[in-house]
Amino acid sequence: MAKRLKRRYVVIMAEPRLSGDSIVNAVKSSYRELFGLFGLAISGFKVMKVYRDEGVAIIRCFLKHLPNLLLATASVTKLDGEDIAIRTLVISGTMRKAKEVAETYL
């Protein structure tokens, strides 16, 4: 019998506030550069919700690959020639809690 893989939801926010889509693309690109396409594929990386104008996004990954996702988000320092910082607001086991935290930062 196969063991179920646990998932975690990571709420991220960019400072200064940029569009959520550009932040997600930057994190995904960073993950791909650091761990390759295969690493991205097995991580369970999936964008669950993007708050477009607020610069907040929720990303899902498998618990086993959570440190890789945190490293990929921390390694993004420039976007469109502008210095940015991507902050991890919360790591949650449920989408409900992740949404609650994300909506407090809107």
C-alpha positions in Angstrom: 0.0 0.0 0.0 1.4 3.4 -1.0 2.0 6.0 1.6 0.1 9.3 1.2 2.4 12.3 0.7 1.7 15.2 3.1 1.3 18.6 1.7 2.1 22.1 3.0 0.7 25.4 2.0 3.1 28.4 2.0 1.9 31.9 2.0 4.4 34.4 0.5 4.4 38.1 0.1 6.7 40.4 -1.9 8.1 43.7 -0.5 7.5 46.1 -2.2 4.1 44.9 -3.3 4.2 43.6 -6.9 1.7 41.6 -8.9 1.2 38.1 -7.5 1.7 36.5 -10.9 5.2 37.9 -11.3 6.1 36.7 -7.8 5.0 33.2 -8.5 6.8 33.1 -11.8 10.0 34.3 -10.1 9.7 31.6 -7.4 9.0 28.9 -9.9 11.9 30.0 -12.1 14.2 30.1 -9.0 13.1 26.5 -8.0 13.8 25.3 -11.6 17.3 26.9 -11.6 18.2 25.4 -8.2 16.8 21.9 -8.5 16.1 21.3 -12.2 12.9 20.4 -14.0 12.8 16.9 -12.4 13.1 18.5 -8.9 10.2 20.9 -9.7 8.1 18.0 -11.0 8.5 15.7 -8.0 8.1 18.6 -5.5 4.3 18.9 -6.0 4.7 22.6 -6.7 1.3 24.1 -7.4 0.0 27.6 -7.2 -3.2 27.5 -5.3 -4.3 31.1 -5.1 -2.8 34.4 -6.3 -4.0 37.8 -5.0 -3.0 39.7 -8.1 -2.6 43.3 -7.0 -1.7 42.7 -3.4 1.5 40.7 -4.0 0.4 37.7 -2.0 0.3 34.1 -3.2 -0.3 30.6 -1.8 1.9 27.8 -3.1 1.4 24.1 -2.3 4.2 21.5 -2.1 5.0 18.2 -0.5 6.3 18.3 3.0 9.5 16.4 2.0 10.3 19.3 -0.5 9.4 22.2 1.8 13.0 23.2 2.5 13.7 23.4 -1.2 10.7 25.7 -1.7 11.8 28.0 1.2 15.3 28.2 -0.3 13.9 29.0 -3.7 11.7 31.8 -2.3 14.6 33.3 -0.3 16.9 33.3 -3.3 14.8 35.7 -5.3 16.3 39.1 -4.8 15.6 40.9 -8.1 12.5 41.1 -10.3 12.3 43.2 -13.4 15.5 45.0 -12.4 14.1 46.0 -9.1 15.3 44.8 -5.7 12.7 42.8 -3.9 12.3 40.5 -0.9 9.9 37.6 -0.8 8.7 36.9 2.7 7.2 33.6 3.9 4.2 34.6 6.0 3.1 31.2 7.2 3.5 27.5 6.5 0.2 25.7 7.0 -1.1 22.2 6.8 -4.5 23.3 5.5 -5.7 25.6 2.8 -8.3 27.1 5.1 -5.7 28.5 7.5 -3.4 29.6 4.6 -6.3 31.6 3.2 -7.1 33.2 6.5 -3.5 34.4 7.0 -3.2 35.6 3.4 -6.4 37.6 3.6 -5.1 39.5 6.8 -2.3 40.9 4.7 -4.5 42.3 1.9 
